[in-house]
Amino acid sequence: MKTAAATATAEAQAADFAARQAKALLVHGRLCAEYGAPFPFFSTKDPLSELVSALLSHRTKNADSHRAYQELRATFPTWEAVRDAPTEAVQHAIRACTWPEQKAPRIQAVLREISERCGTDAPCALDFLAEMPIPEARAWLESISGVGPKTSAATLLFSTLRIPAMPVDSHHHRVAQRLGLIGPKVGEGPAHKLLEALLPPGWDAQQVYDHHEALMFHGQKCCYFSSPACGRCVVLDQCPFGQARLGGKAAG
Ligand code: SF4
């Protein structure tokens, strides 16, 4: 039997969760209106290509990872050819992105592992992930060494699969943290499950994509890493971080 203290704690946790859910929806509505949702999907890659693209994009500007991806595709005719090429050649092709010396062997190892799991000569296309429940598809991808929650979600959502799994990039993470949707010490990896749990379970891929893009745009265009523009922020009334900042400035 639960003690009164345990019951009170459980009730407080449930109330806190409900408040964060409501805030996530309110913020979603305002930021989608601010930045012009629905946002068109930017990628039409098949899931395997999207996976490689996501591995290239880690801590890299979009333009640089795009250049690295384009050159990789131009240099090698197939993913099988990338897998079996000398690592230095892959590293050279992706030199536009950050840490090509780490990403080249990682991409080749991922392609090797996918080929082994599929039991095929060439790495398989990953379209079969569409037949799995989303948590299983994510677990399949994340059990590959070097594939984390952001990469698995990007593969499922951004690719032609269009499966509603939500990636959390550094902008999205920063905005969510300042708004109090997640705690101040929650890292980008663990934030995926916590932030996805706040979204209505029936949301489709477009809604999940809009949510991610809206928070990301807000991080890029207003909630900057240093000196966020809180004075013109459309969710200031929901943001303890921004209110403390402006309050502090006013007091100072
Ligand atoms: S109020 Fe400031 S810190 Fe909060 S979300 Fe807006 S810009 Fe970011």
py3Dmol code that shows the C-alpha trace and the ligand (Angstrom):
import py3Dmol

protein = """\
ATOM      1  CA  MET A   1       0.000   0.000   0.000  1.00  0.00           C
ATOM      2  CA  LYS A   2       1.250   3.451  -0.905  1.00  0.00           C
ATOM      3  CA  THR A   3       2.066   5.862   1.906  1.00  0.00           C
ATOM      4  CA  ALA A   4       0.486   9.319   1.882  1.00  0.00           C
ATOM      5  CA  ALA A   5       3.894  10.817   1.012  1.00  0.00           C
ATOM      6  CA  ALA A   6       4.333   8.460  -1.967  1.00  0.00           C
ATOM      7  CA  THR A   7       0.824   9.274  -3.206  1.00  0.00           C
ATOM      8  CA  ALA A   8       1.503  13.008  -2.914  1.00  0.00           C
ATOM      9  CA  THR A   9       4.774  12.615  -4.832  1.00  0.00           C
ATOM     10  CA  ALA A  10       3.067  10.619  -7.594  1.00  0.00           C
ATOM     11  CA  GLU A  11       0.316  13.246  -7.847  1.00  0.00           C
ATOM     12  CA  ALA A  12       2.857  16.070  -8.007  1.00  0.00           C
ATOM     13  CA  GLN A  13       4.780  14.247 -10.762  1.00  0.00           C
ATOM     14  CA  ALA A  14       1.582  13.666 -12.751  1.00  0.00           C
ATOM     15  CA  ALA A  15       0.626  17.350 -12.400  1.00  0.00           C
ATOM     16  CA  ASP A  16       4.114  18.445 -13.476  1.00  0.00           C
ATOM     17  CA  PHE A  17       3.969  16.159 -16.523  1.00  0.00           C
ATOM     18  CA  ALA A  18       0.509  17.425 -17.499  1.00  0.00           C
ATOM     19  CA  ALA A  19       1.716  21.036 -17.197  1.00  0.00           C
ATOM     20  CA  ARG A  20       4.731  20.322 -19.426  1.00  0.00           C
ATOM     21  CA  GLN A  21       2.487  18.572 -21.978  1.00  0.00           C
ATOM     22  CA  ALA A  22       0.178  21.587 -22.077  1.00  0.00           C
ATOM     23  CA  LYS A  23       3.140  23.939 -22.422  1.00  0.00           C
ATOM     24  CA  ALA A  24       4.625  21.863 -25.265  1.00  0.00           C
ATOM     25  CA  LEU A  25       1.345  22.126 -27.191  1.00  0.00           C
ATOM     26  CA  LEU A  26       0.967  25.844 -26.559  1.00  0.00           C
ATOM     27  CA  VAL A  27       4.565  26.514 -27.597  1.00  0.00           C
ATOM     28  CA  HIS A  28       4.058  24.306 -30.670  1.00  0.00           C
ATOM     29  CA  GLY A  29       1.053  26.379 -31.779  1.00  0.00           C
ATOM     30  CA  ARG A  30       2.773  29.722 -31.319  1.00  0.00           C
ATOM     31  CA  LEU A  31       6.067  28.752 -32.940  1.00  0.00           C
ATOM     32  CA  CYS A  32       4.342  27.005 -35.864  1.00  0.00           C
ATOM     33  CA  ALA A  33       2.382  30.220 -36.478  1.00  0.00           C
ATOM     34  CA  GLU A  34       5.530  32.355 -36.076  1.00  0.00           C
ATOM     35  CA  TYR A  35       7.641  30.372 -38.549  1.00  0.00           C
ATOM     36  CA  GLY A  36       4.943  29.353 -41.036  1.00  0.00           C
ATOM     37  CA  ALA A  37       4.093  25.653 -40.532  1.00  0.00           C
ATOM     38  CA  PRO A  38       3.381  23.270 -42.126  1.00  0.00           C
ATOM     39  CA  PHE A  39       7.018  23.031 -43.189  1.00  0.00           C
ATOM     40  CA  PRO A  40       7.806  21.119 -46.380  1.00  0.00           C
ATOM     41  CA  PHE A  41      10.045  18.095 -45.830  1.00  0.00           C
ATOM     42  CA  PHE A  42      13.525  19.040 -47.037  1.00  0.00           C
ATOM     43  CA  SER A  43      14.711  15.514 -47.865  1.00  0.00           C
ATOM     44  CA  THR A  44      13.585  12.860 -50.329  1.00  0.00           C
ATOM     45  CA  LYS A  45      16.361  10.391 -49.512  1.00  0.00           C
ATOM     46  CA  ASP A  46      15.737   6.699 -49.035  1.00  0.00           C
ATOM     47  CA  PRO A  47      16.312   5.590 -45.406  1.00  0.00           C
ATOM     48  CA  LEU A  48      19.836   4.186 -45.880  1.00  0.00           C
ATOM     49  CA  SER A  49      20.979   7.377 -47.617  1.00  0.00           C
ATOM     50  CA  GLU A  50      19.325   9.435 -44.878  1.00  0.00           C
ATOM     51  CA  LEU A  51      21.158   7.404 -42.233  1.00  0.00           C
ATOM     52  CA  VAL A  52      24.526   8.138 -43.861  1.00  0.00           C
ATOM     53  CA  SER A  53      23.562  11.792 -44.264  1.00  0.00           C
ATOM     54  CA  ALA A  54      22.640  11.984 -40.569  1.00  0.00           C
ATOM     55  CA  LEU A  55      25.991  10.458 -39.576  1.00  0.00           C
ATOM     56  CA  LEU A  56      27.754  13.138 -41.645  1.00  0.00           C
ATOM     57  CA  SER A  57      25.710  15.947 -40.109  1.00  0.00           C
ATOM     58  CA  HIS A  58      26.806  15.394 -36.508  1.00  0.00           C
ATOM     59  CA  ARG A  59      28.131  18.736 -35.169  1.00  0.00           C
ATOM     60  CA  THR A  60      28.467  20.065 -38.732  1.00  0.00           C
ATOM     61  CA  LYS A  61      26.828  23.032 -40.457  1.00  0.00           C
ATOM     62  CA  ASN A  62      24.091  21.956 -42.894  1.00  0.00           C
ATOM     63  CA  ALA A  63      25.888  23.394 -45.912  1.00  0.00           C
ATOM     64  CA  ASP A  64      29.112  21.513 -45.063  1.00  0.00           C
ATOM     65  CA  SER A  65      27.451  18.148 -44.433  1.00  0.00           C
ATOM     66  CA  HIS A  66      25.444  18.600 -47.651  1.00  0.00           C
ATOM     67  CA  ARG A  67      28.676  19.172 -49.600  1.00  0.00           C
ATOM     68  CA  ALA A  68      30.274  16.113 -47.972  1.00  0.00           C
ATOM     69  CA  TYR A  69      27.238  13.983 -48.843  1.00  0.00           C
ATOM     70  CA  GLN A  70      27.152  15.212 -52.451  1.00  0.00           C
ATOM     71  CA  GLU A  71      30.826  14.457 -52.953  1.00  0.00           C
ATOM     72  CA  LEU A  72      30.487  11.026 -51.372  1.00  0.00           C
ATOM     73  CA  ARG A  73      27.667  10.199 -53.811  1.00  0.00           C
ATOM     74  CA  ALA A  74      29.610  11.600 -56.752  1.00  0.00           C
ATOM     75  CA  THR A  75      32.746   9.624 -55.849  1.00  0.00           C
ATOM     76  CA  PHE A  76      31.158   6.222 -55.230  1.00  0.00           C
ATOM     77  CA  PRO A  77      28.324   4.780 -57.348  1.00  0.00           C
ATOM     78  CA  THR A  78      26.755   2.678 -54.541  1.00  0.00           C
ATOM     79  CA  TRP A  79      26.750   2.308 -50.736  1.00  0.00           C
ATOM     80  CA  GLU A  80      28.441  -1.038 -51.279  1.00  0.00           C
ATOM     81  CA  ALA A  81      31.301   0.816 -52.982  1.00  0.00           C
ATOM     82  CA  VAL A  82      31.553   3.223 -50.015  1.00  0.00           C
ATOM     83  CA  ARG A  83      31.636   0.270 -47.624  1.00  0.00           C
ATOM     84  CA  ASP A  84      34.426  -1.511 -49.485  1.00  0.00           C
ATOM     85  CA  ALA A  85      36.563   1.503 -50.474  1.00  0.00           C
ATOM     86  CA  PRO A  86      39.884   2.342 -48.782  1.00  0.00           C
ATOM     87  CA  THR A  87      38.941   4.401 -45.720  1.00  0.00           C
ATOM     88  CA  GLU A  88      41.249   7.250 -46.811  1.00  0.00           C
ATOM     89  CA  ALA A  89      39.230   7.602 -50.037  1.00  0.00           C
ATOM     90  CA  VAL A  90      35.972   7.909 -48.084  1.00  0.00           C
ATOM     91  CA  GLN A  91      37.631  10.331 -45.685  1.00  0.00           C
ATOM     92  CA  HIS A  92      38.783  12.462 -48.612  1.00  0.00           C
ATOM     93  CA  ALA A  93      35.311  12.505 -50.171  1.00  0.00           C
ATOM     94  CA  ILE A  94      33.679  13.723 -46.940  1.00  0.00           C
ATOM     95  CA  ARG A  95      36.417  16.211 -46.001  1.00  0.00           C
ATOM     96  CA  ALA A  96      33.890  19.108 -46.036  1.00  0.00           C
ATOM     97  CA  CYS A  97      32.306  17.885 -42.770  1.00  0.00           C
ATOM     98  CA  THR A  98      33.787  17.917 -39.270  1.00  0.00           C
ATOM     99  CA  TRP A  99      35.953  14.975 -38.153  1.00  0.00           C
ATOM    100  CA  PRO A 100      36.092  13.108 -41.506  1.00  0.00           C
ATOM    101  CA  GLU A 101      38.793  10.848 -40.022  1.00  0.00           C
ATOM    102  CA  GLN A 102      36.261   9.574 -37.461  1.00  0.00           C
ATOM    103  CA  LYS A 103      33.174   9.630 -39.647  1.00  0.00           C
ATOM    104  CA  ALA A 104      34.667   7.707 -42.589  1.00  0.00           C
ATOM    105  CA  PRO A 105      35.435   4.498 -40.633  1.00  0.00           C
ATOM    106  CA  ARG A 106      32.175   4.844 -38.694  1.00  0.00           C
ATOM    107  CA  ILE A 107      30.095   5.066 -41.874  1.00  0.00           C
ATOM    108  CA  GLN A 108      31.908   2.056 -43.334  1.00  0.00           C
ATOM    109  CA  ALA A 109      31.363   0.066 -40.119  1.00  0.00           C
ATOM    110  CA  VAL A 110      27.647   0.952 -40.120  1.00  0.00           C
ATOM    111  CA  LEU A 111      27.333  -0.143 -43.763  1.00  0.00           C
ATOM    112  CA  ARG A 112      29.164  -3.403 -42.974  1.00  0.00           C
ATOM    113  CA  GLU A 113      26.925  -4.121 -40.003  1.00  0.00           C
ATOM    114  CA  ILE A 114      23.752  -3.444 -41.988  1.00  0.00           C
ATOM    115  CA  SER A 115      24.964  -5.765 -44.763  1.00  0.00           C
ATOM    116  CA  GLU A 116      25.684  -8.504 -42.215  1.00  0.00           C
ATOM    117  CA  ARG A 117      22.322  -8.142 -40.492  1.00  0.00           C
ATOM    118  CA  CYS A 118      20.429  -8.172 -43.782  1.00  0.00           C
ATOM    119  CA  GLY A 119      22.496 -11.101 -45.043  1.00  0.00           C
ATOM    120  CA  THR A 120      22.953  -9.400 -48.384  1.00  0.00           C
ATOM    121  CA  ASP A 121      25.989  -8.471 -50.489  1.00  0.00           C
ATOM    122  CA  ALA A 122      25.010  -4.833 -50.652  1.00  0.00           C
ATOM    123  CA  PRO A 123      23.733  -2.959 -47.576  1.00  0.00           C
ATOM    124  CA  CYS A 124      19.933  -3.315 -47.672  1.00  0.00           C
ATOM    125  CA  ALA A 125      17.698  -0.292 -48.165  1.00  0.00           C
ATOM    126  CA  LEU A 126      16.080  -0.296 -44.678  1.00  0.00           C
ATOM    127  CA  ASP A 127      12.568   0.078 -46.107  1.00  0.00           C
ATOM    128  CA  PHE A 128      11.523  -2.877 -43.913  1.00  0.00           C
ATOM    129  CA  LEU A 129      11.679  -0.526 -40.894  1.00  0.00           C
ATOM    130  CA  ALA A 130       8.303   0.848 -42.023  1.00  0.00           C
ATOM    131  CA  GLU A 131       6.717  -2.513 -41.092  1.00  0.00           C
ATOM    132  CA  MET A 132       7.933  -2.371 -37.486  1.00  0.00           C
ATOM    133  CA  PRO A 133       6.369  -0.536 -34.531  1.00  0.00           C
ATOM    134  CA  ILE A 134       8.289   2.746 -34.124  1.00  0.00           C
ATOM    135  CA  PRO A 135      10.083   1.803 -30.862  1.00  0.00           C
ATOM    136  CA  GLU A 136      11.294  -1.424 -32.512  1.00  0.00           C
ATOM    137  CA  ALA A 137      12.503   0.387 -35.624  1.00  0.00           C
ATOM    138  CA  ARG A 138      14.383   2.853 -33.427  1.00  0.00           C
ATOM    139  CA  ALA A 139      15.866   0.073 -31.330  1.00  0.00           C
ATOM    140  CA  TRP A 140      17.006  -1.763 -34.495  1.00  0.00           C
ATOM    141  CA  LEU A 141      18.858   1.321 -35.686  1.00  0.00           C
ATOM    142  CA  GLU A 142      20.235   2.300 -32.268  1.00  0.00           C
ATOM    143  CA  SER A 143      21.686  -1.157 -31.709  1.00  0.00           C
ATOM    144  CA  ILE A 144      24.148  -0.364 -34.526  1.00  0.00           C
ATOM    145  CA  SER A 145      27.346   0.974 -33.026  1.00  0.00           C
ATOM    146  CA  GLY A 146      27.613   4.727 -33.652  1.00  0.00           C
ATOM    147  CA  VAL A 147      23.867   5.280 -34.170  1.00  0.00           C
ATOM    148  CA  GLY A 148      22.175   7.297 -31.418  1.00  0.00           C
ATOM    149  CA  PRO A 149      18.605   8.539 -30.907  1.00  0.00           C
ATOM    150  CA  LYS A 150      19.003  11.652 -33.080  1.00  0.00           C
ATOM    151  CA  THR A 151      20.341   9.648 -36.024  1.00  0.00           C
ATOM    152  CA  SER A 152      17.676   6.960 -35.699  1.00  0.00           C
ATOM    153  CA  ALA A 153      14.863   9.522 -35.500  1.00  0.00           C
ATOM    154  CA  ALA A 154      16.278  11.501 -38.452  1.00  0.00           C
ATOM    155  CA  THR A 155      16.467   8.294 -40.523  1.00  0.00           C
ATOM    156  CA  LEU A 156      12.842   7.451 -39.823  1.00  0.00           C
ATOM    157  CA  LEU A 157      11.341  10.942 -40.062  1.00  0.00           C
ATOM    158  CA  PHE A 158      13.368  12.798 -42.703  1.00  0.00           C
ATOM    159  CA  SER A 159      13.667   9.927 -45.186  1.00  0.00           C
ATOM    160  CA  THR A 160      10.938   8.763 -47.556  1.00  0.00           C
ATOM    161  CA  LEU A 161       9.709   6.531 -44.709  1.00  0.00           C
ATOM    162  CA  ARG A 162       8.154   9.631 -43.017  1.00  0.00           C
ATOM    163  CA  ILE A 163       7.707   7.838 -39.686  1.00  0.00           C
ATOM    164  CA  PRO A 164       6.764  10.089 -36.719  1.00  0.00           C
ATOM    165  CA  ALA A 165       9.955   9.813 -34.636  1.00  0.00           C
ATOM    166  CA  MET A 166      11.327  13.096 -33.319  1.00  0.00           C
ATOM    167  CA  PRO A 167      14.986  14.128 -33.586  1.00  0.00           C
ATOM    168  CA  VAL A 168      16.307  16.677 -31.084  1.00  0.00           C
ATOM    169  CA  ASP A 169      19.181  18.803 -32.358  1.00  0.00           C
ATOM    170  CA  SER A 170      21.186  21.312 -30.328  1.00  0.00           C
ATOM    171  CA  HIS A 171      18.811  24.246 -31.096  1.00  0.00           C
ATOM    172  CA  HIS A 172      15.708  22.220 -30.261  1.00  0.00           C
ATOM    173  CA  HIS A 173      17.368  20.981 -27.071  1.00  0.00           C
ATOM    174  CA  ARG A 174      18.404  24.468 -25.909  1.00  0.00           C
ATOM    175  CA  VAL A 175      14.936  25.958 -26.498  1.00  0.00           C
ATOM    176  CA  ALA A 176      13.203  23.038 -24.728  1.00  0.00           C
ATOM    177  CA  GLN A 177      15.554  23.362 -21.763  1.00  0.00           C
ATOM    178  CA  ARG A 178      15.083  27.117 -21.379  1.00  0.00           C
ATOM    179  CA  LEU A 179      11.311  26.721 -21.596  1.00  0.00           C
ATOM    180  CA  GLY A 180      11.432  24.111 -18.828  1.00  0.00           C
ATOM    181  CA  LEU A 181      10.070  21.275 -20.982  1.00  0.00           C
ATOM    182  CA  ILE A 182      13.048  19.242 -19.742  1.00  0.00           C
ATOM    183  CA  GLY A 183      15.299  19.708 -16.731  1.00  0.00           C
ATOM    184  CA  PRO A 184      18.483  21.791 -16.905  1.00  0.00           C
ATOM    185  CA  LYS A 185      20.765  18.763 -16.685  1.00  0.00           C
ATOM    186  CA  VAL A 186      19.077  16.535 -19.299  1.00  0.00           C
ATOM    187  CA  GLY A 187      21.460  15.951 -22.231  1.00  0.00           C
ATOM    188  CA  GLU A 188      20.517  15.810 -25.914  1.00  0.00           C
ATOM    189  CA  GLY A 189      20.369  11.994 -26.016  1.00  0.00           C
ATOM    190  CA  PRO A 190      18.055  11.431 -23.027  1.00  0.00           C
ATOM    191  CA  ALA A 191      15.945  14.458 -24.109  1.00  0.00           C
ATOM    192  CA  HIS A 192      14.564  12.483 -27.066  1.00  0.00           C
ATOM    193  CA  LYS A 193      12.331  10.180 -24.994  1.00  0.00           C
ATOM    194  CA  LEU A 194      11.258  12.913 -22.566  1.00  0.00           C
ATOM    195  CA  LEU A 195      10.282  15.420 -25.266  1.00  0.00           C
ATOM    196  CA  GLU A 196       8.567  12.847 -27.463  1.00  0.00           C
ATOM    197  CA  ALA A 197       6.473  11.744 -24.474  1.00  0.00           C
ATOM    198  CA  LEU A 198       5.012  15.261 -24.270  1.00  0.00           C
ATOM    199  CA  LEU A 199       3.551  15.052 -27.798  1.00  0.00           C
ATOM    200  CA  PRO A 200       0.078  13.603 -28.468  1.00  0.00           C
ATOM    201  CA  PRO A 201       0.549   9.899 -29.348  1.00  0.00           C
ATOM    202  CA  GLY A 202      -1.592  10.154 -32.498  1.00  0.00           C
ATOM    203  CA  TRP A 203       0.506  12.852 -34.177  1.00  0.00           C
ATOM    204  CA  ASP A 204       1.510  12.063 -37.737  1.00  0.00           C
ATOM    205  CA  ALA A 205       4.919  12.636 -39.330  1.00  0.00           C
ATOM    206  CA  GLN A 206       4.051  16.150 -40.522  1.00  0.00           C
ATOM    207  CA  GLN A 207       3.011  17.248 -37.016  1.00  0.00           C
ATOM    208  CA  VAL A 208       6.127  15.783 -35.409  1.00  0.00           C
ATOM    209  CA  TYR A 209       8.277  17.327 -38.139  1.00  0.00           C
ATOM    210  CA  ASP A 210       6.613  20.724 -37.645  1.00  0.00           C
ATOM    211  CA  HIS A 211       7.253  20.533 -33.907  1.00  0.00           C
ATOM    212  CA  HIS A 212      10.944  19.766 -34.380  1.00  0.00           C
ATOM    213  CA  GLU A 213      11.398  22.361 -37.126  1.00  0.00           C
ATOM    214  CA  ALA A 214       9.528  25.081 -35.207  1.00  0.00           C
ATOM    215  CA  LEU A 215      11.696  24.645 -32.093  1.00  0.00           C
ATOM    216  CA  MET A 216      14.825  24.418 -34.230  1.00  0.00           C
ATOM    217  CA  PHE A 217      13.949  27.596 -36.163  1.00  0.00           C
ATOM    218  CA  HIS A 218      13.291  29.351 -32.874  1.00  0.00           C
ATOM    219  CA  GLY A 219      16.772  28.391 -31.690  1.00  0.00           C
ATOM    220  CA  GLN A 220      18.286  29.656 -34.951  1.00  0.00           C
ATOM    221  CA  LYS A 221      16.317  32.890 -35.280  1.00  0.00           C
ATOM    222  CA  CYS A 222      15.544  34.080 -31.747  1.00  0.00           C
ATOM    223  CA  CYS A 223      16.652  31.839 -28.861  1.00  0.00           C
ATOM    224  CA  TYR A 224      20.363  32.133 -29.700  1.00  0.00           C
ATOM    225  CA  PHE A 225      22.978  30.241 -27.714  1.00  0.00           C
ATOM    226  CA  SER A 226      24.400  33.489 -26.368  1.00  0.00           C
ATOM    227  CA  SER A 227      22.221  36.594 -26.029  1.00  0.00           C
ATOM    228  CA  PRO A 228      18.776  35.142 -26.872  1.00  0.00           C
ATOM    229  CA  ALA A 229      16.353  37.833 -28.110  1.00  0.00           C
ATOM    230  CA  CYS A 230      13.872  37.312 -25.243  1.00  0.00           C
ATOM    231  CA  GLY A 231      12.399  40.792 -25.661  1.00  0.00           C
ATOM    232  CA  ARG A 232      10.805  39.806 -29.001  1.00  0.00           C
ATOM    233  CA  CYS A 233      10.135  36.136 -28.176  1.00  0.00           C
ATOM    234  CA  VAL A 234       6.562  34.900 -28.747  1.00  0.00           C
ATOM    235  CA  VAL A 235       6.830  32.362 -25.905  1.00  0.00           C
ATOM    236  CA  LEU A 236       8.404  34.630 -23.284  1.00  0.00           C
ATOM    237  CA  ASP A 237       5.348  34.239 -21.020  1.00  0.00           C
ATOM    238  CA  GLN A 238       6.050  30.449 -20.956  1.00  0.00           C
ATOM    239  CA  CYS A 239       9.794  30.712 -20.374  1.00  0.00           C
ATOM    240  CA  PRO A 240      11.286  30.855 -16.875  1.00  0.00           C
ATOM    241  CA  PHE A 241      14.796  31.348 -18.303  1.00  0.00           C
ATOM    242  CA  GLY A 242      13.810  34.360 -20.416  1.00  0.00           C
ATOM    243  CA  GLN A 243      11.720  35.910 -17.645  1.00  0.00           C
ATOM    244  CA  ALA A 244      14.608  35.569 -15.185  1.00  0.00           C
ATOM    245  CA  ARG A 245      16.968  37.137 -17.720  1.00  0.00           C
ATOM    246  CA  LEU A 246      14.747  40.097 -18.456  1.00  0.00           C
ATOM    247  CA  GLY A 247      13.813  40.455 -14.794  1.00  0.00           C
ATOM    248  CA  GLY A 248      17.491  40.409 -13.898  1.00  0.00           C
ATOM    249  CA  LYS A 249      18.253  43.036 -16.539  1.00  0.00           C
ATOM    250  CA  ALA A 250      15.391  45.221 -15.343  1.00  0.00           C
ATOM    251  CA  ALA A 251      16.593  44.856 -11.757  1.00  0.00           C
ATOM    252  CA  GLY A 252      20.159  45.594 -12.853  1.00  0.00           C
TER     253      GLY A 252
END
"""
ligand_1 = """\
8
SF4
S 12.200 33.867 -23.720
Fe 14.346 33.949 -24.353
S 15.264 32.091 -23.511
Fe 13.044 31.815 -23.507
S 12.555 30.755 -25.425
Fe 12.313 32.952 -25.765
S 14.291 33.620 -26.571
Fe 14.608 31.615 -25.618
"""
view = py3Dmol.view(width=600, height=400)
view.addModel(protein, "pdb")
view.setStyle({"model": 0}, {"cartoon": {"style": "trace"}})
view.addModel(ligand_1, "xyz")
view.setStyle({"model": 1}, {"stick": {}})
view.zoomTo()
view.show()
